[in-house]
């Protein structure tokens, strides 16, 4: 199976030289995804909405590559404010209640733009069952 590059259409992907996701065989590697709504190119103010947008973008990238959210085996969450941790965890818990990937939550000094409060990256492997 040839390697495929998945794009959200964000102009930043070309500028920064990356893909939203790379499909390589039975694996999908989804880049760090922030809470932008890529249809409107807007960022909600609240971290809960940003986290939901992250998962919408991730789900769309996986689907384009032939994967489902249930194929996710690893997730890494980056947040800029410890006070937002419970809100992010709640959305992650709702999203991954049945999937339960190996996960890591990191509190970081900042993300690329100050309005970015959360960034999520995942790895998926096609299920064989």
Helices and strands as residue ranges (DSSP letters): E 4-6, H 11-16, E 21-24, E 27-34, E 36-37, E 42-43, H 47-64, G 69-71, E 72-79, G 82-84, H 85-96, E 102-107, E 118-125
